[in-house]
């Protein structure tokens, strides 16, 4: 395949991934890695490097828009980023020690879980009420979010549990080159009892920093290749812009379910490929 | 907590500009610069190398001229356009890093020792990763 044809195919795939990401709120990384490895025969290490670039691009672009709406909690983000960045660096170091097949299988399993989490109805099974965490008050995490009736105050629960789960999200992000958005939202929404819209926007805010932490390691290790960076960055960015414009307000549950089904299929393919040894 | 309060006096920021707006502008500028740089590098890359065969099936690692910040700065004008693309990747990775640095400045100006320590720790991790000291 020539460079031109390859770039064109990767661009189209990344455009679709960016579009889907904007549409469903799930990052493009979960689609991009299977697409590059399964459909275009790219080695999983190059695919993970390219995916990290797409993750930083989309999350930074979206965070710039969200932060003005006033939902993003910068303090919660900053605090939890210390867990996600440390985890991401650890994940990048682990990825180097693990075989390519094991990496593919892990990716598939994480995809399965993400697919389940994003298909699930939001906040339907909140745990029985717990007490607000005094640590949250000490760290100034409690805040308000905008609503038609004026600012609504909220308190933050279980800071320790949320922090730990964020560390895990960071490891997965660094290992697999994904944003781990679904797990980040789970930690904030379910464990820390942060309002859903605050959880999703703050998660997005953190994804870029988390991905940057492992991207540095990957860049120095030669996983980030210009021949992939170019079509991926341009494709994902234009895809997410078009996705947000065209499909504004079209975030229906049916669409999320469809996306979950696609992810499920890709997950099984990745696991199969990882187990049968095809890189 | 009062995050939408305008940046305090110690920061040389226009009074109407909250820290959120400043962060938003920074992120947008970073992504915009990276995309522009990537577009230019990509055009050169396709014009110079477009007809060459390509295969990413084997992992050999990227050309060493494009794998560390100092090397990228030294070779960004590479004739194949790949240096410029890699510079755009570096700009993109540096965007969230700059955001954390900005938060550090902001928390320092607010005299908020806990968050100064937290943002300094995150910045240290990011810089260590980017400079290759962890690889």
Interface residues (C-beta under 8 A of the other chain):
Chain A: X1 X2 X3 X4 X6 X7 X40 X41 X42 X43 X45 X46 X53 X56 X57 X60 X61 X63 X64 X65 X67 X68 X70 X72 X73 X74 X75 X78 X79 X81 X82 X85 X86 X89 X92 X93 X139 X140 X142 X143 X208 X209 X211 X212 X213 X214 X215 X216 X217 X219 X220 X221 X222 X223 X224 X225 X226 X227 X228 X229 X230 X231 X233 X234 X237 X279
Chain B: X1 X3 X4 X19 X20 X21 X23 X24 X25 X27 X28 X30 X31 X34 X35 X38 X39 X41 X42 X45 X46 X49 X50 X51 X52 X53 X54 X55 X56 X57 X58 X59 X61 X62 X64 X66 X67 X68 X81 X82 X83 X85 X86 X88 X89 X90 X92 X93 X94 X95 X96 X97 X99 X100 X103 X107 X112 X114 X115 X118 X119 X121 X122 X125 X126 X128 X129 X130 X131 X132 X134 X135
